[in-house]
Amino acid sequence: MPVFSGKIGMNAEHAKPVVGLALHRGKKLADLERCHEVSQGEPSGHSVVAVVVGHRHNQLCGAWIEGLVIPREGTPIMVVPGFEEGRLRERLHVPMEVHAWQEDESPTKLAAAALADRGIRSGRIGVEETAGFTFFDHLRQAAPAFEYVSADPITIGCRARKSPHELDLMRLACDATFDVFRAVFTSLKEGMSQEDIAHLVEGGFAKMGLQGSALVLLGASAALPHGTVRPQKLKEGDVVLIDGGCTVEGYESDVTRTAIFGEPSEKISGVFEIVRRSQDAALDAARAGCLSGTVDDAARAVVTNAGYGPDYKFFTHRLGHGIGLDGHEHPYLVRGSKTVLAPGMTFSNEPGIYIPGEFGLRCEDVMAIAPDGPAQLLTQGFAVSLQKPFS
């Protein structure tokens, strides 16, 4: 069994939870909305309220909530089941107007009434993309005078750029993932199944007091980026691809390492070098002021120019995705995407080459856009080789 230190490689003070971070972001809604309206040539002055429902707020508040409504101005409104109110109030560290509903009451009517009490009875309500349809549908029935629109231009802007403390938490999650993966790779034995290895990963995170998991692909099954349902057993010469991560105070890591069980063939070694050069090209291209699609272009050019093209033939997916409170979130590093990169944005950098019937190889690290120059890694370093997947 792998040995874990049970510690994350940074001072514990950096792991303080970002309680109320979503609420701090809420204070930026008016400014972000005005910026969006100016950029779109739309009139300002609309009353916009973001309605956010999702697991991320449960993580931050430590209690089940039904809805978070953030007016353009004033204290955010939280709607919570009556039986959760006490636990919620213990965990709140920012001003919040809490409305508790009982089982025979309507939480959306409470939310609509709370807005009406502030004189907010019409205008636009922005609905965040992970909000439950039931909450949205009932809210528009309870408050039909509002115009309901997507809140993406506001909420994506709030979440895309991370603060220094958020970046610290993501580094912690990446450090923990490296510790667990490093121990698991040294514990591989012939005959292990994907499930055996995945259980080692989960157990490693559990020993560190974290929740985490991994996708494990062996040999030819790694040619399918997300694997196969067919059972696989580890044997000499197989590639071993482990893709996963954990959560630290609500913030995610996402790391992939591909190693070899035994000695690599010349072809596998060559593909590894191409994928690593592709990562280098992406890191250099990911600069503030550039368009997100150009980062995918830079990484994909390395792969296709090395003979593994055209387009998505062997590098079968986009280069990367945003990451933070969710493992996959906006913006995305994909061909043609027009997001202007800004300091503090965080992405996966995960090129791969997948050869059906033979093997697949992917390297994935997390990077943050820097104020100047190329992006900076939040992981400890790129893979060194197939025999040394960690720097």
C-alpha positions in Angstrom: 0.0 0.0 0.0 1.2 3.5 -0.7 2.5 5.6 2.2 1.1 9.1 2.6 2.4 11.8 4.9 -1.1 13.0 5.6 0.1 16.6 5.0 -0.3 19.0 2.1 2.9 20.7 1.0 2.0 24.3 2.1 1.5 26.1 5.4 -1.9 25.2 6.8 -2.8 28.9 7.1 -3.2 29.0 3.4 -6.0 26.5 3.6 -8.4 28.8 5.4 -11.9 28.5 3.8 -13.2 31.2 1.5 -16.4 31.4 3.4 -18.5 34.1 1.9 -16.4 34.4 -1.2 -19.4 34.1 -3.4 -20.9 36.9 -1.5 -17.9 39.1 -2.0 -18.2 38.4 -5.7 -21.8 39.4 -5.4 -20.7 42.9 -4.5 -19.0 43.1 -7.9 -22.2 42.3 -9.8 -23.2 45.9 -10.6 -19.8 46.9 -11.9 -19.4 43.7 -14.0 -22.9 44.1 -15.4 -22.2 47.8 -16.3 -19.0 46.7 -18.1 -21.0 44.0 -20.0 -23.7 46.5 -20.9 -21.2 49.0 -22.2 -19.4 46.3 -24.2 -22.7 45.1 -25.7 -24.0 48.5 -26.4 -27.0 47.8 -24.1 -28.7 50.5 -22.0 -27.7 50.6 -18.4 -30.1 51.0 -15.4 -31.7 47.6 -15.5 -32.2 46.0 -12.0 -30.3 42.7 -12.3 -30.4 40.0 -9.6 -28.4 36.9 -9.9 -30.1 33.7 -8.6 -27.5 31.1 -7.7 -28.4 27.6 -6.7 -25.8 24.8 -6.6 -23.5 22.5 -4.6 -20.8 25.1 -4.5 -22.7 27.2 -2.0 -23.4 24.2 0.1 -19.6 23.6 0.3 -18.9 27.2 1.2 -21.7 27.5 3.8 -21.7 24.0 5.2 -25.5 23.7 5.0 -28.2 23.0 2.4 -29.5 26.1 0.8 -32.4 26.5 -1.5 -31.4 29.7 -3.2 -29.0 32.7 -3.1 -30.4 35.9 -4.5 -27.9 38.8 -4.9 -29.5 42.2 -5.6 -27.6 44.8 -7.5 -27.2 46.7 -4.2 -27.6 45.7 -0.6 -27.2 42.5 1.4 -27.6 39.1 -0.4 -30.7 37.1 0.3 -30.4 33.5 1.2 -33.3 31.1 1.3 -32.7 28.0 3.5 -34.8 25.2 5.0 -35.9 26.0 8.5 -34.1 22.9 9.9 -30.8 24.2 8.4 -31.0 27.7 9.6 -29.1 27.2 12.9 -26.2 25.4 11.2 -26.1 28.0 8.5 -25.9 30.9 10.9 -23.0 29.3 12.7 -21.0 29.3 9.5 -21.8 32.7 8.1 -19.0 35.3 8.4 -20.5 38.0 6.2 -23.7 40.0 6.3 -26.6 38.0 5.0 -30.4 38.3 5.0 -31.5 34.8 5.8 -35.1 33.6 5.1 -36.0 30.2 6.5 -38.9 28.3 5.0 -40.9 25.5 6.5 -41.9 22.4 4.7 -45.4 23.6 3.9 -44.1 27.0 2.5 -42.7 28.0 -0.9 -39.0 29.1 -0.8 -39.5 31.0 -4.1 -42.4 33.0 -2.7 -40.2 34.0 0.2 -37.4 35.1 -2.2 -39.9 37.1 -4.3 -41.3 38.7 -1.1 -37.8 39.6 0.1 -37.1 41.4 -3.1 -40.5 43.2 -3.0 -39.8 44.4 0.5 -36.8 46.2 -0.9 -38.9 47.8 -3.6 -37.5 45.4 -6.3 -40.6 44.2 -8.3 -39.5 44.4 -11.9 -36.4 44.5 -14.1 -34.1 41.7 -15.1 -33.2 38.7 -13.0 -30.1 36.8 -14.1 -30.3 33.1 -13.6 -26.9 31.4 -13.1 -26.3 28.3 -15.3 -26.3 25.7 -12.5 -29.5 27.0 -10.9 -32.0 24.2 -10.6 -34.8 24.5 -13.2 -37.5 24.0 -10.5 -36.3 27.0 -8.4 -36.1 29.2 -11.6 -39.5 28.0 -12.8 -41.2 28.5 -9.4 -39.5 31.9 -9.0 -40.8 33.2 -12.3 -44.3 32.1 -11.3 -44.0 33.8 -7.9 -42.5 37.0 -9.5 -43.8 37.2 -13.1 -43.1 40.9 -13.5 -39.4 40.3 -13.9 -37.6 39.5 -17.1 -35.5 36.4 -16.7 -32.2 36.2 -18.5 -28.9 34.3 -18.4 -26.6 35.5 -15.7 -23.6 34.1 -17.5 -22.1 37.4 -18.5 -22.0 38.4 -14.8 -21.3 35.1 -13.0 -18.6 33.9 -15.4 -16.9 37.2 -15.0 -17.1 36.9 -11.2 -15.6 33.4 -11.2 -13.1 33.3 -14.0 -10.5 35.5 -12.3 -9.2 34.1 -9.0 -7.9 36.0 -6.1 -4.4 35.2 -4.7 -6.1 33.3 -1.8 -8.1 31.2 -4.3 -5.0 30.4 -6.2 -3.4 29.3 -2.9 -6.2 26.8 -2.3 -5.9 25.5 -5.8 -2.1 25.0 -5.4 -2.9 23.1 -2.2 -5.3 20.8 -4.1 -2.7 20.3 -6.8 0.0 19.5 -4.1 -2.2 17.0 -2.5 -2.9 15.3 -5.9 0.8 15.1 -6.6 1.4 13.5 -3.2 -1.2 10.9 -3.8 -0.4 10.1 -7.4 3.3 9.9 -6.7 2.6 7.2 -4.0 0.2 5.3 -6.2 2.6 5.1 -9.2 5.3 3.6 -6.9 2.8 1.0 -5.7 1.8 -0.5 -9.1 1.9 -4.2 -9.4 1.3 -6.5 -12.4 -2.3 -7.8 -12.4 -3.8 -4.8 -10.8 -7.1 -3.6 -12.4 -8.2 -0.1 -13.1 -10.5 -0.3 -10.0 -7.6 -1.5 -7.8 -5.5 1.6 -8.7 -8.5 3.9 -8.5 -9.2 2.7 -5.0 -5.6 3.4 -4.0 -6.1 7.0 -5.2 -9.3 7.4 -3.2 -7.8 5.9 -0.2 -4.8 8.2 -0.4 -6.9 11.3 -0.5 -9.0 10.0 2.4 -5.9 9.6 4.5 -5.2 13.2 3.9 -8.7 14.1 5.0 -9.7 15.1 1.5 -12.3 13.9 -1.1 -10.8 12.9 -4.4 -10.9 10.3 -7.1 -9.3 9.4 -10.4 -10.0 7.8 -13.8 -7.4 5.0 -14.5 -6.7 3.8 -18.0 -4.3 0.9 -18.8 -2.7 -0.1 -22.1 -4.8 0.1 -25.2 -7.8 1.3 -23.3 -6.0 4.7 -22.8 -6.6 5.3 -26.5 -10.1 6.3 -25.4 -9.7 9.5 -23.4 -12.3 8.5 -20.8 -11.7 4.8 -21.0 -13.7 1.6 -21.6 -16.1 -0.5 -19.7 -14.0 -3.6 -20.5 -12.0 -4.9 -17.5 -8.2 -4.3 -17.8 -5.3 -5.8 -15.9 -1.9 -4.2 -15.7 0.9 -5.9 -17.6 4.4 -5.3 -18.7 4.8 -2.5 -21.2 1.4 -0.9 -20.5 0.9 2.8 -20.3 -0.8 3.8 -17.1 -2.9 7.0 -17.3 -4.3 8.4 -14.1 -6.5 11.5 -14.4 -8.1 13.0 -11.3 -7.9 15.4 -8.4 -9.4 16.5 -5.1 -11.1 19.5 -3.5 -9.6 21.8 -0.9 -12.1 24.2 0.7 -14.3 23.9 -2.4 -11.5 24.5 -4.9 -10.6 21.7 -7.4 -7.4 20.2 -8.9 -7.3 18.3 -12.1 -4.1 16.4 -12.9 -3.2 13.7 -15.4 0.0 11.7 -15.4 0.9 8.9 -17.9 3.7 6.5 -17.0 4.9 3.2 -18.3 4.9 -0.1 -16.5 8.2 -1.4 -17.6 10.2 0.0 -20.5 8.6 2.2 -23.1 8.8 1.5 -26.8 10.4 4.1 -29.1 7.0 5.1 -30.4 5.5 5.7 -26.9 8.5 7.7 -25.9 8.3 9.8 -29.0 4.6 10.5 -28.4 5.3 11.6 -24.8 7.9 14.1 -26.0 5.4 15.6 -28.5 2.7 15.9 -25.8 5.1 17.6 -23.5 6.2 20.1 -26.1 2.5 20.8 -26.8 2.1 21.6 -23.1 5.1 24.0 -23.3 3.6 25.7 -26.3 0.3 26.2 -24.5 1.9 27.6 -21.4 3.8 30.1 -23.5 0.8 31.1 -25.6 -1.5 31.6 -22.5 -0.8 35.3 -21.9 -3.0 38.1 -20.7 -4.6 39.9 -23.6 -4.6 36.9 -25.9 -7.7 35.1 -27.1 -8.4 31.7 -25.4 -8.7 29.9 -28.8 -5.1 30.8 -29.7 -3.8 28.7 -26.8 -5.5 25.6 -28.3 -4.1 26.6 -31.7 -0.5 26.7 -30.3 -0.8 23.3 -28.6 -2.5 21.6 -31.5 0.1 22.9 -34.0 2.8 21.0 -32.1 0.9 17.7 -32.3 -0.2 18.1 -36.0 3.2 19.2 -37.2 4.7 16.1 -35.6 2.5 13.9 -37.8 -0.4 13.4 -35.5 -3.1 15.3 -37.4 -5.0 16.8 -39.0 -7.3 18.6 -36.5 -8.8 16.2 -34.0 -7.8 12.9 -35.5 -5.3 12.0 -32.7 -5.6 15.0 -30.4 -9.3 14.3 -30.0 -10.4 17.0 -27.6 -10.0 20.7 -26.7 -6.8 21.7 -25.0 -8.3 22.7 -21.7 -11.1 24.0 -19.5 -11.5 26.6 -16.7 -11.2 25.2 -13.2 -11.9 26.5 -9.7 -15.1 25.9 -7.7 -16.0 23.4 -10.4 -13.6 20.9 -12.0 -14.9 22.1 -15.4 -16.0 25.7 -15.7 -15.9 28.7 -18.1 -13.8 29.8 -19.9 -12.5 27.0 -22.2 -9.4 26.7 -24.3 -10.9 25.5 -27.5 -10.4 26.4 -31.2 -12.2 29.6 -32.1 -13.1 30.7 -28.5 -12.8 34.5 -28.1 -12.4 35.0 -24.4 -9.7 37.6 -23.7 -7.3 36.1 -21.2 -6.9 38.0 -18.0 -4.6 37.6 -14.9 -6.0 35.2 -12.4 -7.9 33.0 -14.9 -7.1 29.3 -14.3 -7.1 26.5 -16.8 -6.2 22.9 -17.4 -3.4 22.4 -19.9 -4.0 18.8 -21.2 -3.0 17.9 -24.7 -3.1 14.2 -25.6 -2.4 11.8 -28.5 -4.7 8.7 -28.8 -3.9 5.9 -31.2 -6.8 3.4 -31.4 -5.8 -0.2 -30.6 -2.4 0.8 -29.3 -2.3 3.4 -26.5 -3.2 6.9 -25.4 -1.1 9.5 -23.7 -2.2 12.7 -21.9 -0.3 15.1 -19.7 -2.4 17.6 -17.6 -1.4 20.4 -15.3 -3.2 23.5 -14.0 -2.0 26.9 -15.0 -2.9 30.5 -14.1 -2.7 33.5 -16.4 0.0 35.9 -15.1 0.0 39.7 -15.3 2.9 39.6 -17.6 4.6 36.8 -19.6 3.5 33.2 -20.0 1.1 31.4 -17.7 2.3 30.0 -14.4 1.8 26.5 -13.2 -0.2 25.8 -10.1 1.0 22.2 -10.2 4.6 21.6 -9.0 6.0 21.0 -12.5 5.5 19.2 -15.7 6.1 15.5 -16.0 9.8 14.7 -16.7 9.5 11.4 -18.5 7.4 8.3 -18.7 9.6 6.7 -16.0 9.5 9.9 -13.9 6.0 11.4 -14.1 6.7 14.0 -11.4 9.5 16.6 -11.3 
